[in-house]
Amino acid sequence: MALACEIIRQGRKDLRLVSWDKGLALELLIAAGCGARIAADDMETRDRIRAIALGLPSTSGTWDSHFRILRPDVVLLHAQWADADGNARFAMDQWEPEFPDLLLAKAGAKAIVSVEQVVSAQAIARRPTDPFLSGEAVACIVEAPYGAYPAACDTRYEADHAALGKIADATRSHQALRAWLDKHVFKPGDHWAALDAVGSRRLLGITTDRVLRV
């Protein structure tokens, strides 16, 4: 979410957007006029992203033009931790048979990863069971605590449902969206000022893990 808000602040336009699912960041980018979705969040899209990530041919056996455009130039992800070399770890509340963030990273040309904390390489190595993204696939990391807010970040904080509801309401009209963007994106100027506007009491109220370093 922090990365999406920065894209909006910079006034980026004409982006072609692909997503694993219908997430808040994607919908906000579309509503703000930054770009348009070129592929629906359906089973065919997911199969094609899997195929690209795993180096497999498309389900039809050919690499047609629609298949190729599903290879993103840049993948935006949010993780719990990364070290200075871009090696990232993702924590999960519960085990899943596949991890979409890693598939997206492998399918894309490069990844930009915002993280809750930048930690040492030793700290990354101490969590061998967590999903891992090598720094070789990462163009840059951005330390952005509460970077998924107001959505949840597994093991770190819960969603702020009241704030999510206000965003949903804002996207229903251009005037309401402009007012929301002015207040929560443009006026703060950056992620840190946006967190200050939310306030520490509200953020701590949704926080489930207050450990500062792993």
DRENPA-3360 file (N, C-alpha, C; in nm, 2 decimals, always signed):
BEGIN
1 = MALACEII = +0.08/-0.12/+0.00/+0.00/+0.00/+0.00/+0.09/+0.13/+0.00 ~ +0.20/+0.12/+0.08/+0.29/+0.24/+0.08/+0.34/+0.27/-0.06 ~ +0.38/+0.16/-0.13/+0.43/+0.18/-0.27/+0.33/+0.23/-0.36 ~ +0.21/+0.18/-0.35/+0.10/+0.23/-0.44/+0.07/+0.38/-0.41 ~ +0.07/+0.42/-0.29/+0.05/+0.56/-0.26/+0.16/+0.65/-0.31 ~ +0.28/+0.60/-0.31/+0.39/+0.68/-0.37/+0.38/+0.69/-0.52 ~ +0.33/+0.59/-0.58/+0.31/+0.59/-0.73/+0.20/+0.70/-0.76 ~ +0.10/+0.71/-0.68/-0.01/+0.81/-0.69/+0.05/+0.95/-0.67;
9 = RQGRKDLR = +0.13/+0.96/-0.57/+0.19/+1.10/-0.54/+0.28/+1.14/-0.66 ~ +0.35/+1.05/-0.72/+0.43/+1.09/-0.83/+0.36/+1.12/-0.96 ~ +0.23/+1.09/-0.96/+0.15/+1.12/-1.08/+0.17/+1.02/-1.19 ~ +0.21/+0.90/-1.16/+0.24/+0.80/-1.27/+0.11/+0.77/-1.34 ~ +0.12/+0.76/-1.48/+0.00/+0.73/-1.56/+0.03/+0.62/-1.66 ~ -0.08/+0.57/-1.72/-0.07/+0.48/-1.83/+0.00/+0.35/-1.79 ~ -0.01/+0.31/-1.67/+0.05/+0.18/-1.63/-0.05/+0.06/-1.67 ~ +0.01/-0.05/-1.70/-0.07/-0.17/-1.73/-0.05/-0.26/-1.60;
17 = LVSWDKGL = -0.16/-0.29/-1.54/-0.16/-0.35/-1.41/-0.21/-0.49/-1.41 ~ -0.13/-0.58/-1.35/-0.17/-0.72/-1.33/-0.16/-0.76/-1.19 ~ -0.26/-0.83/-1.14/-0.26/-0.87/-0.99/-0.30/-1.01/-0.98 ~ -0.25/-1.07/-0.87/-0.29/-1.21/-0.84/-0.44/-1.21/-0.79 ~ -0.47/-1.11/-0.71/-0.61/-1.10/-0.67/-0.66/-0.95/-0.67 ~ -0.78/-0.93/-0.63/-0.84/-0.80/-0.64/-0.80/-0.73/-0.51 ~ -0.68/-0.67/-0.50/-0.64/-0.61/-0.37/-0.66/-0.46/-0.37 ~ -0.65/-0.41/-0.25/-0.68/-0.27/-0.22/-0.59/-0.18/-0.30;
25 = ALELLIAA = -0.46/-0.21/-0.30/-0.36/-0.12/-0.37/-0.39/-0.12/-0.52 ~ -0.43/-0.23/-0.58/-0.46/-0.23/-0.73/-0.58/-0.14/-0.75 ~ -0.69/-0.16/-0.67/-0.81/-0.09/-0.70/-0.79/+0.06/-0.68 ~ -0.70/+0.10/-0.58/-0.67/+0.24/-0.56/-0.60/+0.30/-0.67 ~ -0.50/+0.23/-0.73/-0.42/+0.28/-0.84/-0.51/+0.30/-0.96 ~ -0.61/+0.21/-0.98/-0.70/+0.22/-1.10/-0.79/+0.34/-1.07 ~ -0.85/+0.35/-0.95/-0.94/+0.46/-0.92/-0.87/+0.60/-0.93 ~ -0.74/+0.60/-0.90/-0.66/+0.73/-0.90/-0.62/+0.76/-1.04;
33 = GCGARIAA = -0.65/+0.68/-1.14/-0.61/+0.71/-1.28/-0.47/+0.68/-1.32 ~ -0.40/+0.59/-1.24/-0.26/+0.56/-1.27/-0.25/+0.46/-1.38 ~ -0.35/+0.38/-1.41/-0.35/+0.28/-1.51/-0.47/+0.20/-1.52 ~ -0.47/+0.09/-1.59/-0.58/+0.00/-1.61/-0.54/-0.14/-1.60 ~ -0.63/-0.22/-1.54/-0.60/-0.37/-1.53/-0.61/-0.43/-1.67 ~ -0.50/-0.51/-1.70/-0.50/-0.57/-1.83/-0.53/-0.72/-1.82 ~ -0.55/-0.77/-1.70/-0.59/-0.91/-1.68/-0.67/-0.92/-1.56 ~ -0.78/-0.99/-1.57/-0.87/-1.01/-1.45/-0.80/-1.10/-1.35;
41 = DDMETRDR = -0.84/-1.09/-1.23/-0.79/-1.18/-1.12/-0.87/-1.31/-1.13 ~ -0.85/-1.39/-1.23/-0.92/-1.52/-1.25/-0.82/-1.63/-1.26 ~ -0.87/-1.75/-1.27/-0.79/-1.87/-1.27/-0.69/-1.88/-1.39 ~ -0.74/-1.83/-1.50/-0.65/-1.83/-1.62/-0.53/-1.74/-1.60 ~ -0.55/-1.62/-1.54/-0.44/-1.53/-1.51/-0.34/-1.59/-1.42 ~ -0.39/-1.65/-1.31/-0.30/-1.72/-1.21/-0.23/-1.83/-1.28 ~ -0.29/-1.91/-1.36/-0.22/-2.02/-1.43/-0.11/-1.97/-1.52 ~ -0.13/-1.85/-1.58/-0.03/-1.80/-1.67/+0.09/-1.74/-1.59;
49 = IRAIALGL = +0.06/-1.68/-1.48/+0.16/-1.63/-1.39/+0.25/-1.74/-1.34 ~ +0.18/-1.85/-1.30/+0.25/-1.97/-1.25/+0.34/-2.02/-1.36 ~ +0.29/-2.03/-1.48/+0.37/-2.08/-1.59/+0.49/-2.00/-1.62 ~ +0.48/-1.86/-1.62/+0.59/-1.77/-1.64/+0.69/-1.79/-1.53 ~ +0.65/-1.80/-1.40/+0.74/-1.81/-1.29/+0.81/-1.94/-1.29 ~ +0.75/-2.05/-1.34/+0.81/-2.18/-1.34/+0.88/-2.21/-1.47 ~ +0.87/-2.12/-1.57/+0.93/-2.14/-1.70/+0.86/-2.25/-1.79 ~ +0.73/-2.26/-1.77/+0.65/-2.35/-1.84/+0.58/-2.29/-1.96;
57 = PSTSGTWD = +0.54/-2.36/-2.06/+0.46/-2.30/-2.17/+0.32/-2.27/-2.12 ~ +0.25/-2.19/-2.20/+0.11/-2.16/-2.16/+0.03/-2.28/-2.18 ~ -0.09/-2.28/-2.12/-0.18/-2.39/-2.13/-0.22/-2.43/-2.27 ~ -0.21/-2.33/-2.36/-0.24/-2.36/-2.50/-0.12/-2.42/-2.57 ~ +0.00/-2.41/-2.51/+0.12/-2.46/-2.57/+0.20/-2.36/-2.65 ~ +0.15/-2.24/-2.66/+0.21/-2.13/-2.73/+0.23/-2.01/-2.64 ~ +0.33/-1.93/-2.67/+0.35/-1.80/-2.60/+0.29/-1.69/-2.68 ~ +0.16/-1.68/-2.68/+0.09/-1.58/-2.75/+0.11/-1.44/-2.69;
65 = SHFRILRP = +0.07/-1.34/-2.76/+0.10/-1.20/-2.72/+0.03/-1.17/-2.58 ~ -0.09/-1.22/-2.56/-0.16/-1.19/-2.43/-0.08/-1.26/-2.32 ~ -0.03/-1.37/-2.35/+0.05/-1.45/-2.24/+0.18/-1.37/-2.21 ~ +0.24/-1.31/-2.31/+0.37/-1.24/-2.28/+0.35/-1.11/-2.20 ~ +0.24/-1.04/-2.22/+0.22/-0.92/-2.15/+0.19/-0.94/-2.00 ~ +0.16/-1.06/-1.96/+0.14/-1.09/-1.82/+0.28/-1.10/-1.75 ~ +0.39/-1.09/-1.82/+0.52/-1.08/-1.75/+0.54/-0.94/-1.71 ~ +0.53/-0.90/-1.58/+0.54/-0.77/-1.54/+0.68/-0.71/-1.55;
73 = DVVLLHAQ = +0.70/-0.59/-1.59/+0.83/-0.52/-1.58/+0.88/-0.51/-1.44 ~ +0.78/-0.47/-1.35/+0.81/-0.45/-1.21/+0.70/-0.51/-1.13 ~ +0.74/-0.58/-1.02/+0.65/-0.64/-0.93/+0.66/-0.56/-0.79 ~ +0.56/-0.52/-0.74/+0.56/-0.45/-0.61/+0.51/-0.55/-0.50 ~ +0.59/-0.56/-0.40/+0.56/-0.66/-0.29/+0.58/-0.59/-0.15 ~ +0.52/-0.65/-0.05/+0.54/-0.60/+0.09/+0.58/-0.73/+0.17 ~ +0.69/-0.72/+0.24/+0.74/-0.83/+0.32/+0.76/-0.78/+0.46 ~ +0.78/-0.88/+0.55/+0.81/-0.84/+0.69/+0.95/-0.79/+0.71;
81 = WADADGNA = +1.05/-0.86/+0.65/+1.19/-0.83/+0.67/+1.27/-0.84/+0.54 ~ +1.38/-0.76/+0.53/+1.48/-0.78/+0.43/+1.62/-0.73/+0.49 ~ +1.72/-0.78/+0.43/+1.86/-0.73/+0.47/+1.90/-0.63/+0.37 ~ +2.02/-0.58/+0.39/+2.07/-0.47/+0.30/+2.10/-0.52/+0.16 ~ +2.11/-0.65/+0.14/+2.13/-0.70/+0.00/+2.00/-0.73/-0.07 ~ +1.88/-0.70/+0.00/+1.75/-0.73/-0.07/+1.70/-0.86/-0.04 ~ +1.76/-0.95/+0.03/+1.71/-1.08/+0.06/+1.59/-1.06/+0.16 ~ +1.47/-1.11/+0.12/+1.35/-1.08/+0.20/+1.29/-1.21/+0.25;
89 = RFAMDQWE = +1.23/-1.20/+0.37/+1.15/-1.30/+0.43/+1.01/-1.26/+0.45 ~ +0.92/-1.35/+0.42/+0.77/-1.32/+0.44/+0.72/-1.42/+0.55 ~ +0.66/-1.36/+0.65/+0.60/-1.44/+0.75/+0.45/-1.47/+0.72 ~ +0.40/-1.58/+0.76/+0.26/-1.62/+0.74/+0.20/-1.66/+0.87 ~ +0.07/-1.62/+0.89/-0.01/-1.67/+1.00/-0.03/-1.82/+1.00 ~ -0.04/-1.87/+0.88/-0.06/-2.01/+0.86/+0.00/-2.06/+0.73 ~ +0.03/-2.19/+0.72/+0.10/-2.24/+0.61/+0.00/-2.24/+0.49 ~ +0.06/-2.21/+0.37/-0.02/-2.22/+0.24/+0.05/-2.30/+0.14;
97 = PEFPDLLL = -0.02/-2.38/+0.06/+0.05/-2.47/-0.04/+0.13/-2.39/-0.14 ~ +0.09/-2.27/-0.17/+0.18/-2.19/-0.26/+0.17/-2.04/-0.21 ~ +0.28/-1.97/-0.25/+0.29/-1.83/-0.20/+0.29/-1.74/-0.32 ~ +0.18/-1.67/-0.34/+0.17/-1.59/-0.46/+0.28/-1.48/-0.48 ~ +0.32/-1.42/-0.37/+0.42/-1.32/-0.38/+0.55/-1.37/-0.45 ~ +0.59/-1.49/-0.41/+0.71/-1.55/-0.47/+0.69/-1.58/-0.62 ~ +0.57/-1.63/-0.66/+0.54/-1.65/-0.80/+0.54/-1.53/-0.88 ~ +0.48/-1.42/-0.82/+0.48/-1.29/-0.89/+0.63/-1.24/-0.91;
105 = AKAGAKAI = +0.71/-1.25/-0.80/+0.85/-1.21/-0.81/+0.92/-1.28/-0.92 ~ +0.90/-1.41/-0.93/+0.97/-1.49/-1.03/+0.92/-1.46/-1.17 ~ +0.79/-1.43/-1.18/+0.73/-1.40/-1.31/+0.77/-1.26/-1.36 ~ +0.81/-1.17/-1.27/+0.84/-1.03/-1.32/+0.99/-1.02/-1.35 ~ +1.02/-0.91/-1.42/+1.16/-0.88/-1.46/+1.24/-0.84/-1.34 ~ +1.18/-0.76/-1.25/+1.24/-0.72/-1.12/+1.13/-0.69/-1.02 ~ +1.18/-0.68/-0.89/+1.08/-0.65/-0.79/+1.13/-0.54/-0.70 ~ +1.03/-0.46/-0.66/+1.06/-0.36/-0.55/+0.98/-0.40/-0.43;
113 = VSVEQVVS = +1.05/-0.41/-0.32/+0.99/-0.47/-0.20/+0.99/-0.37/-0.09 ~ +0.88/-0.33/-0.04/+0.87/-0.26/+0.09/+0.87/-0.36/+0.20 ~ +0.93/-0.32/+0.31/+0.94/-0.41/+0.43/+0.91/-0.34/+0.56 ~ +0.86/-0.42/+0.65/+0.84/-0.36/+0.79/+0.97/-0.32/+0.85 ~ +1.07/-0.40/+0.83/+1.20/-0.38/+0.89/+1.32/-0.42/+0.80 ~ +1.42/-0.34/+0.80/+1.55/-0.39/+0.74/+1.63/-0.44/+0.85 ~ +1.67/-0.57/+0.84/+1.75/-0.64/+0.95/+1.88/-0.69/+0.89 ~ +1.95/-0.76/+0.98/+2.08/-0.81/+0.94/+2.06/-0.94/+0.86;
121 = AQAIARRP = +2.17/-0.98/+0.78/+2.17/-1.10/+0.71/+2.15/-1.22/+0.80 ~ +2.21/-1.21/+0.92/+2.20/-1.31/+1.02/+2.05/-1.33/+1.07 ~ +1.98/-1.22/+1.08/+1.84/-1.23/+1.12/+1.76/-1.30/+1.01 ~ +1.79/-1.27/+0.89/+1.72/-1.34/+0.78/+1.75/-1.49/+0.78 ~ +1.87/-1.53/+0.81/+1.91/-1.67/+0.81/+1.85/-1.74/+0.93 ~ +1.81/-1.67/+1.03/+1.75/-1.74/+1.15/+1.61/-1.78/+1.13 ~ +1.55/-1.75/+1.01/+1.41/-1.78/+0.99/+1.40/-1.87/+0.86 ~ +1.46/-1.99/+0.86/+1.47/-2.07/+0.74/+1.34/-2.12/+0.69;
129 = TDPFLSGE = +1.24/-2.13/+0.77/+1.11/-2.19/+0.73/+1.02/-2.08/+0.66 ~ +1.05/-1.96/+0.67/+0.97/-1.85/+0.61/+0.99/-1.84/+0.46 ~ +0.89/-1.81/+0.38/+0.91/-1.79/+0.24/+1.02/-1.69/+0.22 ~ +1.11/-1.72/+0.12/+1.23/-1.64/+0.10/+1.24/-1.59/-0.04 ~ +1.28/-1.46/-0.06/+1.30/-1.41/-0.19/+1.44/-1.36/-0.20 ~ +1.52/-1.41/-0.29/+1.66/-1.38/-0.30/+1.68/-1.23/-0.35 ~ +1.78/-1.17/-0.30/+1.81/-1.03/-0.34/+1.84/-1.02/-0.48 ~ +1.88/-1.13/-0.55/+1.91/-1.12/-0.69/+1.79/-1.08/-0.77;
137 = AVACIVEA = +1.67/-1.11/-0.72/+1.54/-1.07/-0.79/+1.49/-0.94/-0.75 ~ +1.56/-0.87/-0.66/+1.51/-0.75/-0.60/+1.59/-0.63/-0.65 ~ +1.52/-0.53/-0.71/+1.58/-0.41/-0.76/+1.62/-0.32/-0.65 ~ +1.52/-0.30/-0.55/+1.55/-0.22/-0.43/+1.45/-0.26/-0.32 ~ +1.49/-0.22/-0.20/+1.40/-0.24/-0.09/+1.37/-0.10/-0.03 ~ +1.26/-0.09/+0.03/+1.21/+0.03/+0.10/+1.17/+0.00/+0.24 ~ +1.23/+0.05/+0.34/+1.18/+0.03/+0.47/+1.06/+0.11/+0.50 ~ +0.95/+0.05/+0.52/+0.82/+0.12/+0.53/+0.74/+0.05/+0.64;
145 = PYGAYPAA = +0.76/+0.08/+0.77/+0.68/+0.02/+0.87/+0.53/+0.05/+0.85 ~ +0.45/-0.05/+0.87/+0.30/-0.04/+0.84/+0.28/-0.01/+0.69 ~ +0.37/-0.07/+0.61/+0.36/-0.04/+0.47/+0.24/-0.11/+0.40 ~ +0.17/-0.20/+0.47/+0.05/-0.26/+0.41/-0.08/-0.19/+0.46 ~ -0.07/-0.10/+0.56/-0.18/-0.03/+0.62/-0.26/+0.05/+0.52 ~ -0.39/+0.04/+0.53/-0.48/-0.01/+0.63/-0.51/-0.16/+0.62 ~ -0.45/-0.23/+0.52/-0.47/-0.37/+0.51/-0.38/-0.44/+0.62 ~ -0.40/-0.57/+0.64/-0.32/-0.64/+0.74/-0.19/-0.68/+0.69;
153 = CDTRYEAD = -0.10/-0.71/+0.78/+0.03/-0.77/+0.75/+0.05/-0.89/+0.84 ~ +0.05/-1.01/+0.78/+0.06/-1.13/+0.86/+0.16/-1.13/+0.97 ~ +0.12/-1.17/+1.09/+0.20/-1.18/+1.21/+0.24/-1.04/+1.27 ~ +0.21/-0.93/+1.20/+0.25/-0.80/+1.25/+0.14/-0.71/+1.30 ~ +0.03/-0.70/+1.21/-0.08/-0.62/+1.25/-0.20/-0.66/+1.17 ~ -0.32/-0.63/+1.23/-0.45/-0.66/+1.17/-0.49/-0.55/+1.08 ~ -0.59/-0.57/+1.00/-0.65/-0.47/+0.92/-0.72/-0.36/+1.00 ~ -0.72/-0.24/+0.95/-0.80/-0.13/+1.01/-0.93/-0.13/+0.93;
161 = HAALGKIA = -1.03/-0.19/+0.98/-1.15/-0.21/+0.90/-1.22/-0.08/+0.88 ~ -1.22/+0.01/+0.98/-1.28/+0.14/+0.96/-1.22/+0.22/+0.85 ~ -1.08/+0.22/+0.85/-1.01/+0.29/+0.74/-1.04/+0.23/+0.60 ~ -1.04/+0.10/+0.60/-1.07/+0.03/+0.47/-1.21/+0.07/+0.42 ~ -1.30/+0.08/+0.51/-1.44/+0.12/+0.47/-1.44/+0.26/+0.41 ~ -1.36/+0.35/+0.47/-1.36/+0.48/+0.41/-1.30/+0.49/+0.27 ~ -1.20/+0.40/+0.25/-1.14/+0.40/+0.11/-1.25/+0.34/+0.02 ~ -1.32/+0.24/+0.06/-1.42/+0.18/-0.03/-1.53/+0.28/-0.06;
169 = DATRSHQA = -1.57/+0.36/+0.03/-1.67/+0.46/+0.01/-1.61/+0.57/-0.08 ~ -1.48/+0.60/-0.07/-1.42/+0.71/-0.15/-1.41/+0.67/-0.30 ~ -1.39/+0.54/-0.32/-1.38/+0.50/-0.46/-1.51/+0.50/-0.54 ~ -1.62/+0.53/-0.48/-1.75/+0.53/-0.54/-1.78/+0.65/-0.62 ~ -1.70/+0.76/-0.59/-1.73/+0.88/-0.67/-1.59/+0.96/-0.68 ~ -1.58/+1.03/-0.79/-1.45/+1.10/-0.82/-1.43/+1.21/-0.71 ~ -1.53/+1.28/-0.67/-1.51/+1.39/-0.57/-1.47/+1.33/-0.44 ~ -1.53/+1.22/-0.40/-1.49/+1.16/-0.27/-1.35/+1.10/-0.27;
177 = LRAWLDKH = -1.31/+1.05/-0.39/-1.18/+0.99/-0.40/-1.08/+1.10/-0.40 ~ -1.10/+1.21/-0.47/-1.01/+1.32/-0.47/-0.99/+1.38/-0.33 ~ -1.10/+1.39/-0.25/-1.09/+1.43/-0.11/-1.01/+1.34/-0.03 ~ -1.03/+1.21/-0.05/-0.95/+1.11/+0.03/-0.80/+1.11/-0.01 ~ -0.77/+1.12/-0.14/-0.63/+1.13/-0.18/-0.56/+1.26/-0.13 ~ -0.63/+1.37/-0.13/-0.58/+1.49/-0.08/-0.54/+1.48/+0.06 ~ -0.63/+1.42/+0.14/-0.61/+1.41/+0.29/-0.50/+1.31/+0.33 ~ -0.51/+1.19/+0.26/-0.43/+1.08/+0.31/-0.30/+1.05/+0.23;
185 = VFKPGDHW = -0.29/+1.10/+0.10/-0.18/+1.07/+0.02/-0.10/+1.20/-0.01 ~ -0.17/+1.30/-0.07/-0.09/+1.42/-0.12/-0.05/+1.51/+0.00 ~ -0.14/+1.54/+0.09/-0.11/+1.63/+0.20/+0.00/+1.58/+0.29 ~ +0.00/+1.45/+0.33/+0.12/+1.41/+0.41/+0.25/+1.42/+0.34 ~ +0.25/+1.39/+0.21/+0.38/+1.41/+0.13/+0.46/+1.29/+0.12 ~ +0.46/+1.20/+0.22/+0.54/+1.08/+0.22/+0.48/+0.98/+0.32 ~ +0.53/+0.86/+0.32/+0.48/+0.75/+0.40/+0.49/+0.78/+0.55 ~ +0.60/+0.84/+0.59/+0.62/+0.87/+0.73/+0.52/+0.97/+0.78;
193 = AALDAVGS = +0.50/+1.08/+0.70/+0.40/+1.18/+0.74/+0.26/+1.12/+0.74 ~ +0.24/+1.02/+0.65/+0.10/+0.96/+0.65/+0.08/+0.88/+0.78 ~ +0.19/+0.81/+0.83/+0.18/+0.74/+0.95/+0.15/+0.83/+1.07 ~ +0.22/+0.95/+1.07/+0.20/+1.04/+1.18/+0.05/+1.09/+1.18 ~ -0.01/+1.10/+1.06/-0.15/+1.15/+1.05/-0.24/+1.04/+1.11 ~ -0.20/+0.91/+1.08/-0.29/+0.80/+1.14/-0.28/+0.81/+1.29 ~ -0.16/+0.82/+1.34/-0.14/+0.83/+1.49/-0.09/+0.70/+1.55 ~ +0.00/+0.71/+1.65/+0.05/+0.59/+1.71/-0.05/+0.51/+1.79;
201 = RRLLGITT = -0.14/+0.57/+1.85/-0.24/+0.50/+1.93/-0.33/+0.41/+1.84 ~ -0.36/+0.46/+1.72/-0.44/+0.38/+1.63/-0.36/+0.26/+1.57 ~ -0.24/+0.29/+1.54/-0.15/+0.19/+1.48/-0.12/+0.08/+1.59 ~ -0.09/+0.12/+1.71/-0.07/+0.02/+1.81/-0.19/-0.06/+1.85 ~ -0.31/+0.00/+1.82/-0.43/-0.07/+1.85/-0.45/-0.19/+1.76 ~ -0.39/-0.19/+1.64/-0.41/-0.30/+1.55/-0.28/-0.39/+1.55 ~ -0.18/-0.35/+1.62/-0.05/-0.43/+1.62/-0.06/-0.55/+1.70 ~ -0.02/-0.66/+1.64/-0.02/-0.79/+1.71/+0.12/-0.83/+1.75;
209 = DRVLRV = +0.23/-0.78/+1.69/+0.36/-0.81/+1.72/+0.44/-0.68/+1.73 ~ +0.49/-0.64/+1.85/+0.56/-0.52/+1.87/+0.71/-0.53/+1.88 ~ +0.76/-0.65/+1.84/+0.90/-0.67/+1.84/+0.97/-0.58/+1.74 ~ +1.07/-0.50/+1.79/+1.14/-0.41/+1.70/+1.24/-0.47/+1.60 ~ +1.30/-0.58/+1.65/+1.40/-0.64/+1.56/+1.39/-0.79/+1.58 ~ +1.42/-0.87/+1.47/+1.41/-1.01/+1.48/+1.55/-1.06/+1.52;
% end
